[in-house]
Amino acid sequence: MKWKAVVILLIILVSLIPAYSINKYLQKTLRPGESLSKLLFYLLTSMLLVFIYSFLLVFIIKSIFPKA
């Protein structure tokens, strides 16, 4: 039981690396500090990124540990 928690934590931590990279790329390309419309578009894409990553993490964890 303890190893499942460690594996789940490692999956979450490893998944943060590409999420951070995608966020930095979005900041560089969208430049949200320039105008309000760019800021709102950046916020919308960030929320979409959070939703997709959360969905994928839950899907991966449930496929590895069906009873978790």
Phi and psi in radians as a Rosetta constraint file:
Dihedral C 1 N 2 CA 2 C 2 CIRCULARHARMONIC -1.169 0.35
Dihedral N 2 CA 2 C 2 N 3 CIRCULARHARMONIC -0.617 0.35
Dihedral C 2 N 3 CA 3 C 3 CIRCULARHARMONIC -1.220 0.35
Dihedral N 3 CA 3 C 3 N 4 CIRCULARHARMONIC -0.510 0.35
Dihedral C 3 N 4 CA 4 C 4 CIRCULARHARMONIC -1.113 0.35
Dihedral N 4 CA 4 C 4 N 5 CIRCULARHARMONIC -0.739 0.35
Dihedral C 4 N 5 CA 5 C 5 CIRCULARHARMONIC -1.128 0.35
Dihedral N 5 CA 5 C 5 N 6 CIRCULARHARMONIC -0.676 0.35
Dihedral C 5 N 6 CA 6 C 6 CIRCULARHARMONIC -1.176 0.35
Dihedral N 6 CA 6 C 6 N 7 CIRCULARHARMONIC -0.740 0.35
Dihedral C 6 N 7 CA 7 C 7 CIRCULARHARMONIC -1.136 0.35
Dihedral N 7 CA 7 C 7 N 8 CIRCULARHARMONIC -0.728 0.35
Dihedral C 7 N 8 CA 8 C 8 CIRCULARHARMONIC -1.106 0.35
Dihedral N 8 CA 8 C 8 N 9 CIRCULARHARMONIC -0.735 0.35
Dihedral C 8 N 9 CA 9 C 9 CIRCULARHARMONIC -1.107 0.35
Dihedral N 9 CA 9 C 9 N 10 CIRCULARHARMONIC -0.717 0.35
Dihedral C 9 N 10 CA 10 C 10 CIRCULARHARMONIC -1.136 0.35
Dihedral N 10 CA 10 C 10 N 11 CIRCULARHARMONIC -0.688 0.35
Dihedral C 10 N 11 CA 11 C 11 CIRCULARHARMONIC -1.068 0.35
Dihedral N 11 CA 11 C 11 N 12 CIRCULARHARMONIC -0.756 0.35
Dihedral C 11 N 12 CA 12 C 12 CIRCULARHARMONIC -1.140 0.35
Dihedral N 12 CA 12 C 12 N 13 CIRCULARHARMONIC -0.764 0.35
Dihedral C 12 N 13 CA 13 C 13 CIRCULARHARMONIC -1.163 0.35
Dihedral N 13 CA 13 C 13 N 14 CIRCULARHARMONIC -0.699 0.35
Dihedral C 13 N 14 CA 14 C 14 CIRCULARHARMONIC -1.187 0.35
Dihedral N 14 CA 14 C 14 N 15 CIRCULARHARMONIC -0.603 0.35
Dihedral C 14 N 15 CA 15 C 15 CIRCULARHARMONIC -1.244 0.35
Dihedral N 15 CA 15 C 15 N 16 CIRCULARHARMONIC -0.292 0.35
Dihedral C 15 N 16 CA 16 C 16 CIRCULARHARMONIC -1.261 0.35
Dihedral N 16 CA 16 C 16 N 17 CIRCULARHARMONIC -0.434 0.35
Dihedral C 16 N 17 CA 17 C 17 CIRCULARHARMONIC -1.116 0.35
Dihedral N 17 CA 17 C 17 N 18 CIRCULARHARMONIC -0.925 0.35
Dihedral C 17 N 18 CA 18 C 18 CIRCULARHARMONIC -1.175 0.35
Dihedral N 18 CA 18 C 18 N 19 CIRCULARHARMONIC -0.533 0.35
Dihedral C 18 N 19 CA 19 C 19 CIRCULARHARMONIC -1.126 0.35
Dihedral N 19 CA 19 C 19 N 20 CIRCULARHARMONIC -0.723 0.35
Dihedral C 19 N 20 CA 20 C 20 CIRCULARHARMONIC -1.114 0.35
Dihedral N 20 CA 20 C 20 N 21 CIRCULARHARMONIC -0.737 0.35
Dihedral C 20 N 21 CA 21 C 21 CIRCULARHARMONIC -1.130 0.35
Dihedral N 21 CA 21 C 21 N 22 CIRCULARHARMONIC -0.745 0.35
Dihedral C 21 N 22 CA 22 C 22 CIRCULARHARMONIC -1.116 0.35
Dihedral N 22 CA 22 C 22 N 23 CIRCULARHARMONIC -0.690 0.35
Dihedral C 22 N 23 CA 23 C 23 CIRCULARHARMONIC -1.129 0.35
Dihedral N 23 CA 23 C 23 N 24 CIRCULARHARMONIC -0.741 0.35
Dihedral C 23 N 24 CA 24 C 24 CIRCULARHARMONIC -1.112 0.35
Dihedral N 24 CA 24 C 24 N 25 CIRCULARHARMONIC -0.684 0.35
Dihedral C 24 N 25 CA 25 C 25 CIRCULARHARMONIC -1.111 0.35
Dihedral N 25 CA 25 C 25 N 26 CIRCULARHARMONIC -0.741 0.35
Dihedral C 25 N 26 CA 26 C 26 CIRCULARHARMONIC -1.090 0.35
Dihedral N 26 CA 26 C 26 N 27 CIRCULARHARMONIC -0.712 0.35
Dihedral C 26 N 27 CA 27 C 27 CIRCULARHARMONIC -1.119 0.35
Dihedral N 27 CA 27 C 27 N 28 CIRCULARHARMONIC -0.677 0.35
Dihedral C 27 N 28 CA 28 C 28 CIRCULARHARMONIC -1.247 0.35
Dihedral N 28 CA 28 C 28 N 29 CIRCULARHARMONIC -0.696 0.35
Dihedral C 28 N 29 CA 29 C 29 CIRCULARHARMONIC -1.447 0.35
Dihedral N 29 CA 29 C 29 N 30 CIRCULARHARMONIC -0.671 0.35
Dihedral C 29 N 30 CA 30 C 30 CIRCULARHARMONIC -1.487 0.35
Dihedral N 30 CA 30 C 30 N 31 CIRCULARHARMONIC -0.441 0.35
Dihedral C 30 N 31 CA 31 C 31 CIRCULARHARMONIC 0.823 0.35
Dihedral N 31 CA 31 C 31 N 32 CIRCULARHARMONIC 1.247 0.35
Dihedral C 31 N 32 CA 32 C 32 CIRCULARHARMONIC -1.191 0.35
Dihedral N 32 CA 32 C 32 N 33 CIRCULARHARMONIC -0.221 0.35
Dihedral C 32 N 33 CA 33 C 33 CIRCULARHARMONIC -1.434 0.35
Dihedral N 33 CA 33 C 33 N 34 CIRCULARHARMONIC -0.094 0.35
Dihedral C 33 N 34 CA 34 C 34 CIRCULARHARMONIC -1.426 0.35
Dihedral N 34 CA 34 C 34 N 35 CIRCULARHARMONIC -0.668 0.35
Dihedral C 34 N 35 CA 35 C 35 CIRCULARHARMONIC -2.669 0.35
Dihedral N 35 CA 35 C 35 N 36 CIRCULARHARMONIC 2.911 0.35
Dihedral C 35 N 36 CA 36 C 36 CIRCULARHARMONIC -1.200 0.35
Dihedral N 36 CA 36 C 36 N 37 CIRCULARHARMONIC -0.656 0.35
Dihedral C 36 N 37 CA 37 C 37 CIRCULARHARMONIC -1.166 0.35
Dihedral N 37 CA 37 C 37 N 38 CIRCULARHARMONIC -0.657 0.35
Dihedral C 37 N 38 CA 38 C 38 CIRCULARHARMONIC -1.192 0.35
Dihedral N 38 CA 38 C 38 N 39 CIRCULARHARMONIC -0.628 0.35
Dihedral C 38 N 39 CA 39 C 39 CIRCULARHARMONIC -1.125 0.35
Dihedral N 39 CA 39 C 39 N 40 CIRCULARHARMONIC -0.776 0.35
Dihedral C 39 N 40 CA 40 C 40 CIRCULARHARMONIC -1.148 0.35
Dihedral N 40 CA 40 C 40 N 41 CIRCULARHARMONIC -0.673 0.35
Dihedral C 40 N 41 CA 41 C 41 CIRCULARHARMONIC -1.157 0.35
Dihedral N 41 CA 41 C 41 N 42 CIRCULARHARMONIC -0.680 0.35
Dihedral C 41 N 42 CA 42 C 42 CIRCULARHARMONIC -1.116 0.35
Dihedral N 42 CA 42 C 42 N 43 CIRCULARHARMONIC -0.736 0.35
Dihedral C 42 N 43 CA 43 C 43 CIRCULARHARMONIC -1.116 0.35
Dihedral N 43 CA 43 C 43 N 44 CIRCULARHARMONIC -0.710 0.35
Dihedral C 43 N 44 CA 44 C 44 CIRCULARHARMONIC -1.106 0.35
Dihedral N 44 CA 44 C 44 N 45 CIRCULARHARMONIC -0.805 0.35
Dihedral C 44 N 45 CA 45 C 45 CIRCULARHARMONIC -1.179 0.35
Dihedral N 45 CA 45 C 45 N 46 CIRCULARHARMONIC -0.580 0.35
Dihedral C 45 N 46 CA 46 C 46 CIRCULARHARMONIC -1.166 0.35
Dihedral N 46 CA 46 C 46 N 47 CIRCULARHARMONIC -0.711 0.35
Dihedral C 46 N 47 CA 47 C 47 CIRCULARHARMONIC -1.139 0.35
Dihedral N 47 CA 47 C 47 N 48 CIRCULARHARMONIC -0.668 0.35
Dihedral C 47 N 48 CA 48 C 48 CIRCULARHARMONIC -1.120 0.35
Dihedral N 48 CA 48 C 48 N 49 CIRCULARHARMONIC -0.717 0.35
Dihedral C 48 N 49 CA 49 C 49 CIRCULARHARMONIC -1.082 0.35
Dihedral N 49 CA 49 C 49 N 50 CIRCULARHARMONIC -0.757 0.35
Dihedral C 49 N 50 CA 50 C 50 CIRCULARHARMONIC -1.106 0.35
Dihedral N 50 CA 50 C 50 N 51 CIRCULARHARMONIC -0.745 0.35
Dihedral C 50 N 51 CA 51 C 51 CIRCULARHARMONIC -1.105 0.35
Dihedral N 51 CA 51 C 51 N 52 CIRCULARHARMONIC -0.821 0.35
Dihedral C 51 N 52 CA 52 C 52 CIRCULARHARMONIC -1.126 0.35
Dihedral N 52 CA 52 C 52 N 53 CIRCULARHARMONIC -0.774 0.35
Dihedral C 52 N 53 CA 53 C 53 CIRCULARHARMONIC -1.129 0.35
Dihedral N 53 CA 53 C 53 N 54 CIRCULARHARMONIC -0.689 0.35
Dihedral C 53 N 54 CA 54 C 54 CIRCULARHARMONIC -1.123 0.35
Dihedral N 54 CA 54 C 54 N 55 CIRCULARHARMONIC -0.770 0.35
Dihedral C 54 N 55 CA 55 C 55 CIRCULARHARMONIC -1.060 0.35
Dihedral N 55 CA 55 C 55 N 56 CIRCULARHARMONIC -0.811 0.35
Dihedral C 55 N 56 CA 56 C 56 CIRCULARHARMONIC -1.136 0.35
Dihedral N 56 CA 56 C 56 N 57 CIRCULARHARMONIC -0.687 0.35
Dihedral C 56 N 57 CA 57 C 57 CIRCULARHARMONIC -1.120 0.35
Dihedral N 57 CA 57 C 57 N 58 CIRCULARHARMONIC -0.793 0.35
Dihedral C 57 N 58 CA 58 C 58 CIRCULARHARMONIC -1.116 0.35
Dihedral N 58 CA 58 C 58 N 59 CIRCULARHARMONIC -0.720 0.35
Dihedral C 58 N 59 CA 59 C 59 CIRCULARHARMONIC -1.091 0.35
Dihedral N 59 CA 59 C 59 N 60 CIRCULARHARMONIC -0.767 0.35
Dihedral C 59 N 60 CA 60 C 60 CIRCULARHARMONIC -1.161 0.35
Dihedral N 60 CA 60 C 60 N 61 CIRCULARHARMONIC -0.769 0.35
Dihedral C 60 N 61 CA 61 C 61 CIRCULARHARMONIC -1.155 0.35
Dihedral N 61 CA 61 C 61 N 62 CIRCULARHARMONIC -0.730 0.35
Dihedral C 61 N 62 CA 62 C 62 CIRCULARHARMONIC -1.195 0.35
Dihedral N 62 CA 62 C 62 N 63 CIRCULARHARMONIC -0.517 0.35
Dihedral C 62 N 63 CA 63 C 63 CIRCULARHARMONIC -1.324 0.35
Dihedral N 63 CA 63 C 63 N 64 CIRCULARHARMONIC -0.540 0.35
Dihedral C 63 N 64 CA 64 C 64 CIRCULARHARMONIC -1.367 0.35
Dihedral N 64 CA 64 C 64 N 65 CIRCULARHARMONIC -0.778 0.35
Dihedral C 64 N 65 CA 65 C 65 CIRCULARHARMONIC -2.116 0.35
Dihedral N 65 CA 65 C 65 N 66 CIRCULARHARMONIC 1.559 0.35
Dihedral C 65 N 66 CA 66 C 66 CIRCULARHARMONIC -1.097 0.35
Dihedral N 66 CA 66 C 66 N 67 CIRCULARHARMONIC -0.473 0.35
Dihedral C 66 N 67 CA 67 C 67 CIRCULARHARMONIC -1.724 0.35
Dihedral N 67 CA 67 C 67 N 68 CIRCULARHARMONIC 0.153 0.35
